[in-house]
């Protein structure tokens, strides 16, 4: 009989991070999750704001950021520095023993520079390997890992990496030793049939419906990599995947989108 302990991997989006009140409430909800947990955060809006303030023009393709050398400096500073440490400090203030990481720390997340046939994404990484034994040791020691969206290639190069992908790959790796629930939290109550109508939540999303909505352009930009990651995770051992507002962390009956194969 499989007696894996449960663990919750939670990813938060930039709009929650940018709203101090919302972030405080999210972290309060996150801290109350019973048992083992891991937090993964992005921070795209803050990086975009900083980049513009120093004259850089951010570029996005299908919800993924093009990262040249100057932009990489900005995202490392904002993601691994300001945002990560602010979240860790706030969690410590509410008695959650958080520790902040980039993928380079302890070689926890190794990536390779993205090689795309037509687009040069710059210093963008695709996750290659998670150091599951070290991650498991940290979690078993009562540490709550907080990952930012920066990884490395084991050759000294830091890489900007999609936070949804990091959450997905961490969840898949941990599913070997834990029973994993993966929750993507953002400002909306779930994936919506109509982006302008918060009451139009798709309560169950399977691959057939996803393909249909993508073809109709009802699902686009940043939601595409998010859902691609969800289906990938589900096919590789992650037990439960939910997308929605962080209310779902404390209320099992909260409206959200559940991902099904």
C-alpha positions as a printed NumPy array, in Angstrom:
array([[  0.   ,   0.   ,   0.   ],
       [  1.23 ,   3.475,  -0.941],
       [  1.66 ,   5.598,   2.178],
       [  3.132,   8.746,   0.665],
       [  2.786,  11.867,   2.79 ],
       [  0.811,  14.714,   1.232],
       [  2.542,  17.87 ,   0.048],
       [  1.133,  21.04 ,  -1.501],
       [  3.067,  22.928,  -4.173],
       [  1.665,  26.428,  -4.676],
       [  2.558,  28.94 ,  -7.376],
       [  1.543,  32.598,  -7.099],
       [  1.295,  35.064,  -9.941],
       [  2.632,  38.583, -10.309],
       [ -0.682,  40.366,  -9.705],
       [ -0.863,  38.97 ,  -6.165],
       [  2.775,  39.898,  -5.538],
       [  2.182,  43.473,  -6.747],
       [ -0.699,  44.032,  -4.299],
       [  0.705,  44.266,  -0.736],
       [ -2.671,  43.582,   0.92 ],
       [ -3.461,  40.638,  -1.352],
       [  0.031,  39.189,  -0.863],
       [ -0.297,  39.408,   2.921],
       [ -3.656,  37.577,   2.778],
       [ -2.272,  34.943,   0.399],
       [  0.714,  34.269,   2.671],
       [ -1.621,  33.962,   5.665],
       [ -3.672,  31.356,   3.739],
       [ -0.516,  29.586,   2.538],
       [  0.941,  29.425,   6.059],
       [ -2.193,  27.632,   7.284],
       [ -1.844,  24.758,   4.8  ],
       [ -1.302,  21.709,   6.963],
       [  1.751,  19.544,   6.47 ],
       [  4.516,  19.903,   3.897],
       [  4.434,  22.716,   1.394],
       [  6.499,  24.492,  -1.251],
       [  5.955,  27.967,  -2.715],
       [  6.972,  29.073,  -6.212],
       [  6.619,  32.716,  -7.262],
       [  6.985,  34.727, -10.412],
       [  7.078,  38.507, -10.363],
       [  6.796,  39.548, -13.985],
       [  5.044,  42.86 , -13.361],
       [  7.739,  44.114, -10.973],
       [ 10.514,  43.142, -13.387],
       [  8.705,  44.873, -16.262],
       [  8.3  ,  48.045, -14.192],
       [ 11.983,  48.069, -13.186],
       [ 13.103,  47.341, -16.771],
       [ 11.064,  50.25 , -18.157],
       [ 12.415,  52.593, -15.473],
       [ 15.959,  52.013, -16.755],
       [ 15.02 ,  52.23 , -20.424],
       [ 14.666,  48.542, -21.34 ],
       [ 11.732,  47.47 , -23.508],
       [ 10.267,  44.141, -22.284],
       [  9.357,  41.598, -24.97 ],
       [  6.905,  38.714, -24.508],
       [  5.984,  35.862, -26.876],
       [  3.004,  33.637, -25.884],
       [  3.331,  34.666, -22.255],
       [  7.064,  33.952, -22.141],
       [  9.638,  36.693, -21.619],
       [ 12.555,  37.285, -24.008],
       [ 15.584,  37.762, -21.735],
       [ 18.724,  39.47 , -23.018],
       [ 21.744,  40.065, -20.734],
       [ 20.424,  43.405, -19.414],
       [ 16.959,  41.962, -18.714],
       [ 18.518,  38.958, -16.966],
       [ 20.229,  41.322, -14.505],
       [ 16.852,  42.91 , -13.752],
       [ 14.956,  39.643, -13.245],
       [ 17.657,  38.142, -11.019],
       [ 17.678,  41.3  ,  -8.891],
       [ 13.875,  41.447,  -8.596],
       [ 12.945,  37.753,  -8.471],
       [ 15.81 ,  36.216,  -6.466],
       [ 16.411,  39.367,  -4.453],
       [ 13.621,  41.759,  -3.577],
       [ 10.53 ,  39.57 ,  -4.07 ],
       [ 11.965,  36.296,  -2.764],
       [ 13.393,  37.798,   0.423],
       [ 10.277,  39.89 ,   1.076],
       [  8.104,  36.751,   0.874],
       [ 10.476,  34.764,   3.114],
       [ 10.519,  37.572,   5.703],
       [  6.717,  37.829,   5.695],
       [  6.368,  34.048,   6.118],
       [  8.857,  34.063,   9.   ],
       [  6.746,  36.786,  10.647],
       [  3.787,  34.371,  10.729],
       [  5.813,  31.423,  12.057],
       [  6.357,  29.628,   8.753],
       [  9.978,  28.517,   8.536],
       [ 10.574,  29.574,   4.93 ],
       [ 13.888,  29.545,   3.092],
       [ 14.332,  31.277,  -0.275],
       [ 16.035,  29.627,  -3.245],
       [ 17.   ,  30.122,  -6.832],
       [ 17.654,  26.969,  -8.83 ],
       [ 21.394,  27.532,  -8.399],
       [ 21.233,  27.188,  -4.593],
       [ 22.235,  23.634,  -3.721],
       [ 21.93 ,  22.865,  -7.448],
       [ 18.208,  22.466,  -6.724],
       [ 16.991,  23.211, -10.262],
       [ 19.276,  22.745, -13.24 ],
       [ 18.156,  24.039, -16.63 ],
       [ 19.443,  24.343, -20.148],
       [ 19.286,  27.457, -22.294],
       [ 16.236,  27.256, -24.52 ],
       [ 17.02 ,  26.251, -28.081],
       [ 14.14 ,  27.288, -30.328],
       [ 14.215,  26.869, -34.134],
       [ 12.929,  30.386, -34.906],
       [ 12.945,  32.504, -31.707],
       [ 15.99 ,  33.574, -29.695],
       [ 14.643,  33.705, -26.152],
       [ 18.018,  34.828, -24.8  ],
       [ 18.91 ,  33.718, -21.281],
       [ 15.785,  31.617, -20.764],
       [ 16.039,  28.166, -19.229],
       [ 14.068,  24.966, -19.684],
       [ 14.181,  22.767, -16.581],
       [ 16.321,  19.676, -16.998],
       [ 16.735,  18.257, -13.505],
       [ 15.425,  18.739,  -9.948],
       [ 17.646,  17.794,  -7.011],
       [ 14.862,  15.777,  -5.364],
       [ 16.979,  14.21 ,  -2.556],
       [ 18.129,  17.637,  -1.276],
       [ 14.64 ,  19.095,  -1.66 ],
       [ 13.173,  16.17 ,   0.268],
       [ 15.813,  16.614,   3.007],
       [ 14.959,  20.308,   3.365],
       [ 11.224,  19.597,   3.538],
       [ 11.718,  16.746,   6.02 ],
       [ 13.717,  19.166,   8.213],
       [ 10.68 ,  21.444,   8.499],
       [ 11.849,  23.982,   5.899],
       [  9.263,  25.542,   3.557],
       [ 11.192,  26.145,   0.29 ],
       [ 10.311,  29.357,  -1.573],
       [ 11.527,  29.248,  -5.189],
       [ 11.903,  32.251,  -7.461],
       [ 11.847,  31.956, -11.252],
       [ 15.642,  31.799, -11.67 ],
       [ 17.539,  28.576, -12.426],
       [ 21.077,  27.809, -13.644],
       [ 22.863,  25.635, -16.205],
       [ 25.617,  24.211, -13.888],
       [ 28.168,  26.148, -15.984],
       [ 27.849,  29.419, -14.078],
       [ 24.992,  30.886, -16.112],
       [ 21.753,  31.979, -14.407],
       [ 18.602,  31.563, -16.516],
       [ 15.164,  33.171, -16.38 ],
       [ 12.65 ,  30.315, -16.161],
       [  8.871,  30.318, -16.34 ],
       [  7.553,  30.056, -12.752],
       [  4.579,  27.911, -13.834],
       [  7.073,  25.451, -15.337],
       [  9.194,  25.428, -12.171],
       [  6.085,  24.673, -10.075],
       [  5.137,  21.878, -12.479],
       [  8.63 ,  20.302, -12.549],
       [  9.036,  20.542,  -8.75 ],
       [  5.604,  18.924,  -8.321],
       [  6.498,  16.093, -10.743],
       [  9.826,  15.449,  -8.98 ],
       [  8.208,  15.433,  -5.537],
       [  5.457,  13.052,  -6.721],
       [  8.064,  10.26 ,  -6.53 ],
       [  8.122,  10.619,  -2.73 ],
       [  4.964,  12.575,  -1.822],
       [  1.305,  12.704,  -2.784],
       [  1.254,  16.078,  -4.532],
       [ -1.439,  18.724,  -4.889],
       [ -0.367,  21.504,  -7.264],
       [ -2.243,  24.804,  -6.9  ],
       [ -1.805,  27.745,  -9.267],
       [ -3.061,  30.848,  -7.46 ],
       [ -3.792,  34.114,  -9.203],
       [ -6.28 ,  36.983,  -8.911],
       [ -9.114,  35.226, -10.788],
       [-11.41 ,  32.458,  -9.431],
       [-10.235,  30.021, -12.128],
       [ -9.809,  29.615, -15.884],
       [-12.681,  31.561, -17.452],
       [-14.847,  30.946, -20.517],
       [-15.028,  34.752, -20.789],
       [-11.982,  36.666, -19.515],
       [-14.212,  39.637, -18.642],
       [-16.694,  37.599, -16.576],
       [-15.404,  36.21 , -13.267],
       [-18.537,  34.073, -12.895],
       [-17.701,  32.075, -16.05 ],
       [-15.277,  29.681, -14.317],
       [-14.526,  26.424, -16.128],
       [-14.827,  24.025, -13.184],
       [-13.273,  21.053, -14.98 ],
       [-10.747,  21.385, -17.79 ],
       [ -9.642,  18.416, -19.873],
       [ -7.333,  18.315, -22.882],
       [-10.176,  18.206, -25.407],
       [-11.809,  21.353, -24.017],
       [ -8.406,  23.051, -23.749],
       [ -7.619,  22.371, -27.423],
       [-11.033,  23.729, -28.45 ],
       [-10.723,  26.943, -26.383],
       [ -7.157,  27.51 , -27.571],
       [ -8.249,  27.162, -31.215],
       [-11.045,  29.688, -30.563],
       [ -8.47 ,  32.063, -28.963],
       [-10.58 ,  32.027, -25.778],
       [ -7.425,  30.868, -23.984],
       [ -4.256,  32.776, -24.862],
       [ -0.994,  34.405, -23.686],
       [  0.188,  33.408, -20.188],
       [ -2.613,  30.884, -19.632],
       [ -1.218,  28.661, -22.421],
       [  2.101,  27.744, -20.715],
       [  0.202,  27.425, -17.413],
       [ -2.24 ,  24.85 , -18.798],
       [  0.448,  23.052, -20.822],
       [  2.334,  22.602, -17.556],
       [ -0.796,  21.385, -15.773],
       [ -1.492,  18.593, -18.262],
       [  2.181,  17.611, -18.293],
       [  2.21 ,  17.383, -14.472],
       [ -0.971,  15.327, -14.355],
       [  0.402,  12.834, -16.873],
       [  3.594,  12.418, -14.791],
       [  2.296,  11.571, -11.34 ],
       [  0.917,  14.756,  -9.763],
       [ -2.374,  13.774,  -8.115],
       [ -4.458,  16.983,  -7.966],
       [ -4.122,  20.246,  -9.917],
       [ -6.193,  23.357,  -9.278],
       [ -6.157,  26.865, -10.744],
       [ -7.904,  29.734,  -9.004],
       [ -7.946,  32.393,  -6.316],
       [ -5.985,  31.663,  -3.134],
       [ -9.284,  31.228,  -1.26 ],
       [ -9.09 ,  27.629,  -2.505],
       [ -6.089,  27.021,  -0.214],
       [ -8.229,  27.327,   2.913],
       [-11.651,  26.386,   1.508],
       [-11.907,  22.968,  -0.16 ],
       [-15.293,  23.99 ,  -1.627],
       [-14.106,  27.262,  -3.183],
       [-14.833,  27.671,  -6.892],
       [-11.754,  26.9  ,  -9.002],
       [-10.692,  25.023, -12.135],
       [ -9.665,  21.397, -11.653],
       [ -7.451,  19.912, -14.353],
       [ -8.295,  16.433, -15.627],
       [ -6.737,  14.289, -18.349]])
